[in-house]
């Protein structure tokens, strides 16, 4: 029987951040063998689009529950952050990005440099 809950993990071969995130995804998958399917999609092989969404950056995550996208996240997550992301998605709550400040600083730096 197919799982009603699926976590899609988008990665790319050769991506160091994806390589760092992969063991956390593996640990999550092992902890949820019976209730959440974990699907790994390699963006180096082809573009993936799920329900009109595809990641712009890797690693990326999409949580699917009851035939609906419940949450997306781009960037690496640790095991505990991944559990919090999925828990928020299951409750229908927004996920509080633990890396929001550093991402905002990086975007501002790039804009200041004209990138």
N, C-alpha and C positions, 0 to 999 in steps of 0.2 A: 504494500500500500504506500502510495506517495505521501510524503510529509506535507502537512498544511503550512509548515513554516520552512523557509529556505533562506540561508545566508549565502549570497553570492560574493565571492572574493575575487576582485579584478587585480591582476598583476601583470608584470611584463618580465620576460626572461632578461636577465642582466640588470634589473633594477635593484639597487642595493637596499632601498627602503622596503621593497617588496620582500626581499630575502630576510630582512629583519622582522617583518610582520608575519611571515609564513609560519614560524613555530607557534606563535600565539593563536593563529587560525587553526593549526593542527590540534593544539591543546583544547581549544573551544569545541572543535568537531568531536574529539574523543569524549569530552564531558557530555555532549548532547547527541550521542549516537541514536537514541530512540525518539527524540522529539524535534530536532531541527536538522534538516539536510544542509550540508555545507558543500557548495559547488565552487570549484576554482576555475576561473576563466582567464586564459593567457591572451593579453592584448597584443603580444608580439606575433601571434599567429593569425589573428583576425580581429576585426572590430566587432564588439558585442553591444547589442541594444536590447534592453529589457523594458518593455512597456513604455517605449519612447525615451528612455534614459540610458545614456552611456557615459562612463567616466571620462573626465578631461585629464585627470592625473591618476597615477598609480602610487601606492595601492589604493584601491577603492572598495567600498562595501555597499551592497544593496540588500535590505531585508524585506522579504516577501512573506506575507501572511494572509491566509484566507482570500487568495486571488487578488491581492492588492499590494502595491509598493507601500511599505510602512515607514521606510527611512533609507536615506543614502548618506554616505560619508566618504570623503576623499582625504587620504592621508593615512599614515600608519597608526595602528592602535595596539596597545599592549593587551594581554589577556584580560586584565581587570577592566580596561577601557572598553574592550569588545563586549564583555558581559554587560556593562552599563548601557552601551549603545543598543544591544538587542533588547534588554529589559525596557528601555524607554520606548523602543519601537513596538514592543508587545503591548504596552500600556497606551499607545497612541500619543505619547508625550514627545516633545522636542528633545533631542539629545544635546546636552551642553558640551560643546567642543572644548576638550581640555587644552587644545593647541591654538585657540582662537587668537590670543594675544600675539604669539610668535608669528602666526600667519599674517596678521594685520601689519605687523612691523615689516615683514618681508615684502608685502605688497607695496607699502609706502616707500620703502627703499628702492624697489624696482621702478616705481612711478617717478621718483625723484631723479633716477638715473636715465629716465626716458625709455625704459624697456616696455 
